[in-house]
Each structure stands twice: as C-alpha cells, then as structure tokens.
Amino acid sequence: MTPNRFVRKIETLGRIRIPIKIQRALSISKFDEVEIYVDEASIILQKYTPTCVFCGKNTNIILYKEKYICEACREQLATVKRN
C-alpha cells in the first residue's frame, strides 16, 4: 500500500470512519472485526485475525465456547487424561 495521509474528525459518539481506500487495501469488509491498540503515542488499527488461545497460531482455527482453538491443540486436548 502506498503511504497516504487521511485526516478525519472524531464524531460525537467517539467514532472515526475508515476511508474506503484503506478498507480496500486491507481487505476490510462491512462487519469485519478490527484490532485497536496503542504503541507509544500511536494508535494502531489492523484487521483482526483470531489466534489459538493456547499456542497463538492462526491456522485451522475453530471457535469453541467463545475461545479460538487450533487443530493441533484440539488434538492434544483430546489426549489429556482427567485426574
């Protein structure tokens, strides 16, 4: 993506609209989740990619009881014996 500068005002409800050019460049669609965090004096906004709650991988992920788990960790959990 070529560097672009956009200036937007914060709306009365505290919202900022993301320019369509940025949405398209990052493949962000309507209702997609985005991740927002602060790095020193900057606000970082990126498309959210779910990761496994145990190992942090982001491939072969399923949602189970509101937690994301990868296939490898699911297989390991299946072999755990109860006390």
N, CA, C and O atoms as a GROMACS GRO file, in nm:
protein
  332
    1MET      N    1   0.085  -0.118   0.000
    1MET     CA    2   0.000   0.000   0.000
    1MET      C    3   0.089   0.123   0.000
    1MET      O    4   0.184   0.132   0.078
    2THR      N    5   0.060   0.216  -0.085
    2THR     CA    6   0.135   0.340  -0.088
    2THR      C    7   0.096   0.426   0.031
    2THR      O    8  -0.021   0.429   0.069
    3PRO      N    9   0.192   0.495   0.089
    3PRO     CA   10   0.160   0.579   0.204
    3PRO      C   11   0.061   0.689   0.166
    3PRO      O   12   0.081   0.762   0.069
    4ASN      N   13  -0.043   0.699   0.242
    4ASN     CA   14  -0.143   0.803   0.222
    4ASN      C   15  -0.171   0.866   0.357
    4ASN      O   16  -0.154   0.804   0.462
    5ARG      N   17  -0.213   0.989   0.353
    5ARG     CA   18  -0.246   1.058   0.477
    5ARG      C   19  -0.391   1.099   0.471
    5ARG      O   20  -0.435   1.164   0.377
    6PHE      N   21  -0.464   1.060   0.573
    6PHE     CA   22  -0.604   1.095   0.582
    6PHE      C   23  -0.626   1.166   0.714
    6PHE      O   24  -0.573   1.126   0.818
    7VAL      N   25  -0.703   1.271   0.712
    7VAL     CA   26  -0.739   1.342   0.834
    7VAL      C   27  -0.890   1.328   0.851
    7VAL      O   28  -0.968   1.361   0.761
    8ARG      N   29  -0.930   1.278   0.967
    8ARG     CA   30  -1.071   1.260   0.997
    8ARG      C   31  -1.102   1.318   1.134
    8ARG      O   32  -1.017   1.314   1.224
    9LYS      N   33  -1.222   1.373   1.150
    9LYS     CA   34  -1.266   1.422   1.280
    9LYS      C   35  -1.332   1.308   1.356
    9LYS      O   36  -1.394   1.220   1.296
   10ILE      N   37  -1.318   1.310   1.488
   10ILE     CA   38  -1.388   1.215   1.572
   10ILE      C   39  -1.532   1.262   1.583
   10ILE      O   40  -1.558   1.378   1.615
   11GLU      N   41  -1.626   1.170   1.557
   11GLU     CA   42  -1.768   1.204   1.562
   11GLU      C   43  -1.813   1.220   1.707
   11GLU      O   44  -1.739   1.189   1.800
   12THR      N   45  -1.936   1.269   1.725
   12THR     CA   46  -1.986   1.297   1.860
   12THR      C   47  -1.991   1.172   1.949
   12THR      O   48  -1.982   1.184   2.071
   13LEU      N   49  -2.006   1.054   1.890
   13LEU     CA   50  -2.007   0.930   1.967
   13LEU      C   51  -1.868   0.868   1.982
   13LEU      O   52  -1.855   0.755   2.030
   14GLY      N   53  -1.764   0.941   1.940
   14GLY     CA   54  -1.627   0.893   1.954
   14GLY      C   55  -1.581   0.803   1.841
   14GLY      O   56  -1.479   0.735   1.855
   15ARG      N   57  -1.652   0.801   1.731
   15ARG     CA   58  -1.618   0.715   1.618
   15ARG      C   59  -1.535   0.789   1.515
   15ARG      O   60  -1.541   0.911   1.502
   16ILE      N   61  -1.457   0.711   1.442
   16ILE     CA   62  -1.380   0.762   1.328
   16ILE      C   63  -1.412   0.671   1.210
   16ILE      O   64  -1.411   0.549   1.223
   17ARG      N   65  -1.440   0.729   1.097
   17ARG     CA   66  -1.466   0.649   0.977
   17ARG      C   67  -1.334   0.615   0.909
   17ARG      O   68  -1.246   0.700   0.896
   18ILE      N   69  -1.321   0.491   0.868
   18ILE     CA   70  -1.201   0.445   0.798
   18ILE      C   71  -1.223   0.469   0.649
   18ILE      O   72  -1.320   0.419   0.593
   19PRO      N   73  -1.134   0.544   0.584
   19PRO     CA   74  -1.151   0.571   0.441
   19PRO      C   75  -1.160   0.441   0.360
   19PRO      O   76  -1.091   0.344   0.390
   20ILE      N   77  -1.246   0.441   0.260
   20ILE     CA   78  -1.268   0.322   0.178
   20ILE      C   79  -1.140   0.273   0.113
   20ILE      O   80  -1.123   0.153   0.093
   21LYS      N   81  -1.051   0.364   0.080
   21LYS     CA   82  -0.924   0.325   0.018
   21LYS      C   83  -0.842   0.236   0.113
   21LYS      O   84  -0.778   0.140   0.069
   22ILE      N   85  -0.844   0.268   0.240
   22ILE     CA   86  -0.773   0.187   0.339
   22ILE      C   87  -0.847   0.055   0.359
   22ILE      O   88  -0.783  -0.050   0.368
   23GLN      N   89  -0.980   0.058   0.366
   23GLN     CA   90  -1.056  -0.065   0.382
   23GLN      C   91  -1.026  -0.163   0.269
   23GLN      O   92  -1.006  -0.282   0.293
   24ARG      N   93  -1.024  -0.114   0.149
   24ARG     CA   94  -0.997  -0.200   0.032
   24ARG      C   95  -0.855  -0.254   0.036
   24ARG      O   96  -0.833  -0.372   0.007
   25ALA      N   97  -0.759  -0.169   0.070
   25ALA     CA   98  -0.618  -0.212   0.073
   25ALA      C   99  -0.596  -0.321   0.177
   25ALA      O  100  -0.510  -0.407   0.158
   26LEU      N  101  -0.672  -0.317   0.288
   26LEU     CA  102  -0.654  -0.416   0.396
   26LEU      C  103  -0.760  -0.526   0.391
   26LEU      O  104  -0.768  -0.608   0.483
   27SER      N  105  -0.841  -0.529   0.286
   27SER     CA  106  -0.949  -0.628   0.270
   27SER      C  107  -1.042  -0.630   0.390
   27SER      O  108  -1.080  -0.736   0.439
   28ILE      N  109  -1.077  -0.512   0.438
   28ILE     CA  110  -1.172  -0.499   0.549
   28ILE      C  111  -1.310  -0.477   0.490
   28ILE      O  112  -1.333  -0.383   0.414
   29SER      N  113  -1.401  -0.567   0.526
   29SER     CA  114  -1.538  -0.560   0.478
   29SER      C  115  -1.632  -0.516   0.590
   29SER      O  116  -1.593  -0.512   0.706
   30LYS      N  117  -1.753  -0.484   0.552
   30LYS     CA  118  -1.855  -0.445   0.650
   30LYS      C  119  -1.870  -0.558   0.753
   30LYS      O  120  -1.879  -0.675   0.716
   31PHE      N  121  -1.873  -0.523   0.878
   31PHE     CA  122  -1.889  -0.613   0.993
   31PHE      C  123  -1.764  -0.694   1.027
   31PHE      O  124  -1.768  -0.776   1.119
   32ASP      N  125  -1.652  -0.674   0.956
   32ASP     CA  126  -1.526  -0.739   0.996
   32ASP      C  127  -1.482  -0.682   1.130
   32ASP      O  128  -1.514  -0.568   1.164
   33GLU      N  129  -1.408  -0.762   1.204
   33GLU     CA  130  -1.353  -0.713   1.330
   33GLU      C  131  -1.216  -0.651   1.305
   33GLU      O  132  -1.139  -0.700   1.222
   34VAL      N  133  -1.187  -0.544   1.376
   34VAL     CA  134  -1.055  -0.482   1.370
   34VAL      C  135  -0.998  -0.477   1.511
   34VAL      O  136  -1.071  -0.470   1.610
   35GLU      N  137  -0.867  -0.481   1.517
   35GLU     CA  138  -0.796  -0.477   1.644
   35GLU      C  139  -0.737  -0.338   1.661
   35GLU      O  140  -0.678  -0.283   1.568
   36ILE      N  141  -0.753  -0.281   1.778
   36ILE     CA  142  -0.703  -0.146   1.807
   36ILE      C  143  -0.613  -0.153   1.929
   36ILE      O  144  -0.653  -0.204   2.033
   37TYR      N  145  -0.492  -0.101   1.916
   37TYR     CA  146  -0.404  -0.094   2.032
   37TYR      C  147  -0.314   0.028   2.022
   37TYR      O  148  -0.305   0.091   1.917
   38VAL      N  149  -0.248   0.060   2.132
   38VAL     CA  150  -0.164   0.178   2.140
   38VAL      C  151  -0.018   0.136   2.147
   38VAL      O  152   0.018   0.046   2.222
   39ASP      N  153   0.065   0.202   2.069
   39ASP     CA  154   0.210   0.180   2.070
   39ASP      C  155   0.274   0.317   2.089
   39ASP      O  156   0.283   0.397   1.995
   40GLU      N  157   0.319   0.342   2.210
   40GLU     CA  158   0.373   0.472   2.249
   40GLU      C  159   0.267   0.580   2.224
   40GLU      O  160   0.164   0.582   2.291
   41ALA      N  161   0.291   0.669   2.128
   41ALA     CA  162   0.196   0.778   2.104
   41ALA      C  163   0.111   0.754   1.979
   41ALA      O  164   0.048   0.847   1.927
   42SER      N  165   0.107   0.630   1.931
   42SER     CA  166   0.032   0.598   1.810
   42SER      C  167  -0.082   0.502   1.840
   42SER      O  168  -0.071   0.417   1.929
   43ILE      N  169  -0.190   0.515   1.765
   43ILE     CA  170  -0.300   0.420   1.770
   43ILE      C  171  -0.284   0.329   1.648
   43ILE      O  172  -0.278   0.377   1.535
   44ILE      N  173  -0.278   0.200   1.671
   44ILE     CA  174  -0.262   0.102   1.564
   44ILE      C  175  -0.397   0.036   1.539
   44ILE      O  176  -0.462  -0.010   1.633
   45LEU      N  177  -0.437   0.031   1.415
   45LEU     CA  178  -0.563  -0.030   1.374
   45LEU      C  179  -0.530  -0.133   1.268
   45LEU      O  180  -0.469  -0.101   1.166
   46GLN      N  181  -0.570  -0.259   1.291
   46GLN     CA  182  -0.544  -0.362   1.192
   46GLN      C  183  -0.659  -0.462   1.189
   46GLN      O  184  -0.735  -0.474   1.285
   47LYS      N  185  -0.672  -0.531   1.077
   47LYS     CA  186  -0.776  -0.632   1.064
   47LYS      C  187  -0.749  -0.742   1.166
   47LYS      O  188  -0.636  -0.788   1.179
   48TYR      N  189  -0.852  -0.782   1.238
   48TYR     CA  190  -0.837  -0.883   1.343
   48TYR      C  191  -0.830  -1.022   1.282
   48TYR      O  192  -0.913  -1.059   1.199
   49THR      N  193  -0.732  -1.099   1.324
   49THR     CA  194  -0.718  -1.238   1.285
   49THR      C  195  -0.719  -1.320   1.413
   49THR      O  196  -0.628  -1.307   1.495
   50PRO      N  197  -0.820  -1.406   1.431
   50PRO     CA  198  -0.824  -1.486   1.554
   50PRO      C  199  -0.707  -1.581   1.563
   50PRO      O  200  -0.661  -1.634   1.461
   51THR      N  201  -0.658  -1.603   1.685
   51THR     CA  202  -0.546  -1.695   1.708
   51THR      C  203  -0.584  -1.792   1.819
   51THR      O  204  -0.673  -1.764   1.900
   52CYS      N  205  -0.517  -1.904   1.822
   52CYS     CA  206  -0.542  -2.008   1.921
   52CYS      C  207  -0.511  -1.955   2.061
   52CYS      O  208  -0.407  -1.892   2.083
   53VAL      N  209  -0.601  -1.980   2.154
   53VAL     CA  210  -0.586  -1.933   2.292
   53VAL      C  211  -0.466  -1.999   2.360
   53VAL      O  212  -0.412  -1.944   2.456
   54PHE      N  213  -0.425  -2.117   2.312
   54PHE     CA  214  -0.315  -2.190   2.375
   54PHE      C  215  -0.178  -2.161   2.312
   54PHE      O  216  -0.082  -2.133   2.383
   55CYS      N  217  -0.170  -2.169   2.178
   55CYS     CA  218  -0.038  -2.158   2.114
   55CYS      C  219  -0.019  -2.031   2.032
   55CYS      O  220   0.094  -1.997   1.997
   56GLY      N  221  -0.127  -1.959   2.001
   56GLY     CA  222  -0.115  -1.834   1.927
   56GLY      C  223  -0.115  -1.849   1.776
   56GLY      O  224  -0.105  -1.748   1.705
   57LYS      N  225  -0.125  -1.971   1.723
   57LYS     CA  226  -0.127  -1.991   1.577
   57LYS      C  227  -0.260  -1.942   1.522
   57LYS      O  228  -0.360  -1.934   1.594
   58ASN      N  229  -0.260  -1.908   1.392
   58ASN     CA  230  -0.384  -1.857   1.331
   58ASN      C  231  -0.430  -1.942   1.212
   58ASN      O  232  -0.501  -1.891   1.125
   59THR      N  233  -0.392  -2.069   1.209
   59THR     CA  234  -0.436  -2.157   1.102
   59THR      C  235  -0.523  -2.269   1.160
   59THR      O  236  -0.500  -2.313   1.273
   60ASN      N  237  -0.621  -2.314   1.083
   60ASN     CA  238  -0.714  -2.421   1.125
   60ASN      C  239  -0.779  -2.390   1.259
   60ASN      O  240  -0.780  -2.473   1.350
   61ILE      N  241  -0.833  -2.270   1.271
   61ILE     CA  242  -0.892  -2.222   1.396
   61ILE      C  243  -1.044  -2.248   1.396
   61ILE      O  244  -1.111  -2.228   1.295
   62ILE      N  245  -1.096  -2.293   1.511
   62ILE     CA  246  -1.240  -2.300   1.529
   62ILE      C  247  -1.276  -2.224   1.656
   62ILE      O  248  -1.192  -2.204   1.744
   63LEU      N  249  -1.400  -2.184   1.664
   63LEU     CA  250  -1.450  -2.116   1.784
   63LEU      C  251  -1.523  -2.219   1.868
   63LEU      O  252  -1.619  -2.280   1.821
   64TYR      N  253  -1.478  -2.238   1.991
   64TYR     CA  254  -1.540  -2.333   2.083
   64TYR      C  255  -1.564  -2.265   2.216
   64TYR      O  256  -1.469  -2.223   2.283
   65LYS      N  257  -1.689  -2.253   2.255
   65LYS     CA  258  -1.729  -2.189   2.380
   65LYS      C  259  -1.662  -2.052   2.396
   65LYS      O  260  -1.605  -2.020   2.500
   66GLU      N  261  -1.670  -1.972   2.290
   66GLU     CA  262  -1.619  -1.835   2.285
   66GLU      C  263  -1.467  -1.825   2.294
   66GLU      O  264  -1.414  -1.719   2.328
   67LYS      N  265  -1.396  -1.934   2.263
   67LYS     CA  266  -1.249  -1.935   2.259
   67LYS      C  267  -1.206  -1.995   2.125
   67LYS      O  268  -1.268  -2.089   2.076
   68TYR      N  269  -1.100  -1.940   2.068
   68TYR     CA  270  -1.046  -1.994   1.944
   68TYR      C  271  -0.940  -2.099   1.976
   68TYR      O  272  -0.853  -2.077   2.061
   69ILE      N  273  -0.949  -2.214   1.908
   69ILE     CA  274  -0.855  -2.324   1.931
   69ILE      C  275  -0.813  -2.379   1.795
   69ILE      O  276  -0.896  -2.396   1.706
   70CYS      N  277  -0.682  -2.407   1.779
   70CYS     CA  278  -0.632  -2.463   1.653
   70CYS      C  279  -0.646  -2.615   1.656
   70CYS      O  280  -0.669  -2.675   1.761
   71GLU      N  281  -0.630  -2.676   1.540
   71GLU     CA  282  -0.646  -2.820   1.526
   71GLU      C  283  -0.545  -2.896   1.610
   71GLU      O  284  -0.580  -2.995   1.675
   72ALA      N  285  -0.420  -2.853   1.611
   72ALA     CA  286  -0.316  -2.922   1.687
   72ALA      C  287  -0.347  -2.921   1.838
   72ALA      O  288  -0.331  -3.023   1.904
   73CYS      N  289  -0.390  -2.810   1.890
   73CYS     CA  290  -0.423  -2.802   2.033
   73CYS      C  291  -0.549  -2.882   2.065
   73CYS      O  292  -0.559  -2.939   2.174
   74ARG      N  293  -0.646  -2.886   1.972
   74ARG     CA  294  -0.764  -2.970   1.992
   74ARG      C  295  -0.725  -3.116   2.005
   74ARG      O  296  -0.776  -3.187   2.091
   75GLU      N  297  -0.634  -3.159   1.919
   75GLU     CA  298  -0.588  -3.298   1.924
   75GLU      C  299  -0.514  -3.327   2.056
   75GLU      O  300  -0.533  -3.434   2.115
   76GLN      N  301  -0.432  -3.233   2.100
   76GLN     CA  302  -0.362  -3.252   2.228
   76GLN      C  303  -0.461  -3.257   2.344
   76GLN      O  304  -0.444  -3.337   2.436
   77LEU      N  305  -0.562  -3.173   2.341
   77LEU     CA  306  -0.662  -3.173   2.448
   77LEU      C  307  -0.738  -3.305   2.453
   77LEU      O  308  -0.777  -3.351   2.561
   78ALA      N  309  -0.759  -3.365   2.338
   78ALA     CA  310  -0.833  -3.492   2.333
   78ALA      C  311  -0.756  -3.605   2.402
   78ALA      O  312  -0.816  -3.702   2.447
   79THR      N  313  -0.624  -3.592   2.410
   79THR     CA  314  -0.542  -3.697   2.471
   79THR      C  315  -0.518  -3.674   2.620
   79THR      O  316  -0.461  -3.760   2.687
   80VAL      N  317  -0.560  -3.560   2.673
   80VAL     CA  318  -0.538  -3.530   2.816
   80VAL      C  319  -0.629  -3.618   2.900
   80VAL      O  320  -0.749  -3.631   2.875
   81LYS      N  321  -0.568  -3.680   3.002
   81LYS     CA  322  -0.645  -3.767   3.093
   81LYS      C  323  -0.685  -3.688   3.215
   81LYS      O  324  -0.609  -3.605   3.265
   82ARG      N  325  -0.804  -3.713   3.263
   82ARG     CA  326  -0.855  -3.644   3.382
   82ARG      C  327  -0.802  -3.713   3.507
   82ARG      O  328  -0.773  -3.833   3.507
   83ASN      N  329  -0.789  -3.636   3.614
   83ASN     CA  330  -0.745  -3.691   3.743
   83ASN      C  331  -0.857  -3.764   3.812
   83ASN      O  332  -0.838  -3.816   3.922
   0.00000   0.00000   0.00000
